[in-house]
């Protein structure tokens, strides 16, 4: 049986590789990264569930440098935040805006502690400001306080 050769995708002499426009990644400072994060409303929260990473798409807003997320009572994130106590639970939050045609844009990752917002007035204010993109009852609100904010902008090379 004859096996077809697999092309070397890293070969810079491939015709499609040579035609591909060059891009480079430029590091973002934390202020710029949070500003970009505040311009989009959808991201992914990463937390530990049964000792394994779990990722959920969520919508958010940025308020005073904190990432605010609405979620529902049965969410694993709510249970983890409640069990962690006042210090919260370690999470990562990622959002991006990358044009699929040009492959230009940015990506931001925030690592920090997630806490359940228990102040009723504060939670109500955030529930009014964050509009769910599902039909679930998202009655809980959590805050991610960033400890580490990193990001890259993909620009034409």
Residue pairs with C-beta under 8 A, 6 or more apart in sequence:
7 14
8 14
9 17
11 17
12 18
21 102
21 156
21 157
22 156
22 157
23 103
23 104
23 154
23 155
23 156
23 157
24 154
24 155
24 157
25 152
25 153
25 154
25 155
26 152
26 153
26 154
26 155
27 150
27 151
27 152
28 36
28 106
28 108
28 150
28 151
28 152
28 153
30 146
30 149
30 150
30 151
32 151
33 108
33 110
33 149
33 150
33 151
34 62
34 65
34 108
34 110
34 146
34 149
36 97
36 106
36 108
36 151
37 43
37 60
37 62
37 67
37 95
37 108
37 110
38 61
38 62
39 97
40 95
40 96
40 97
41 59
41 60
41 61
42 57
42 58
42 59
42 60
42 95
42 133
43 57
43 58
43 59
43 60
43 67
43 93
43 94
43 95
44 55
44 56
44 57
44 58
44 93
44 94
44 95
45 55
45 56
45 58
45 69
45 77
45 91
45 92
45 93
45 114
45 144
46 53
46 54
46 55
46 91
46 92
46 93
46 94
47 53
47 54
47 76
47 77
47 80
47 89
47 90
47 91
47 92
47 114
48 54
48 80
48 89
48 90
49 76
49 80
54 76
56 75
56 77
58 69
58 70
58 71
59 69
59 70
59 130
59 131
59 132
59 133
60 67
60 68
60 69
60 93
60 95
60 130
61 67
61 68
61 126
61 129
61 130
62 68
63 126
65 146
66 143
66 144
66 145
66 146
67 93
67 110
67 143
67 144
67 146
68 117
68 126
68 129
68 130
68 141
68 142
68 143
68 144
69 130
69 141
69 142
69 143
69 144
70 126
70 127
70 130
70 132
70 138
70 139
70 140
70 141
71 77
71 78
71 138
71 140
71 141
71 142
72 78
72 136
72 137
72 138
72 139
72 140
73 139
73 140
75 140
77 89
77 91
77 114
77 142
78 116
78 140
78 142
80 89
80 114
81 88
81 89
81 114
81 115
81 116
81 142
82 116
83 89
84 115
86 115
87 113
87 115
88 113
88 114
88 115
88 145
89 113
89 114
89 115
90 111
90 112
90 113
90 114
91 111
91 112
91 113
91 114
91 144
92 109
92 110
92 111
93 109
93 110
93 111
93 112
93 144
94 107
94 108
94 109
94 110
95 107
95 108
96 105
96 106
96 107
96 108
97 105
97 106
98 104
98 105
98 106
98 107
98 154
99 105
103 154
104 154
104 155
104 156
105 153
105 154
106 151
106 152
106 153
106 154
107 151
107 152
107 154
108 149
108 150
108 151
109 149
109 150
109 151
110 144
110 146
110 148
110 149
111 146
111 147
111 148
111 149
112 144
112 145
112 146
112 147
112 148
113 144
113 145
113 147
114 142
114 143
114 144
114 145
115 142
115 143
115 145
116 140
116 141
116 142
117 123
117 126
117 141
117 142
117 143
122 141
123 140
123 141
126 141
127 138
127 139
127 141
130 138
130 141
132 138
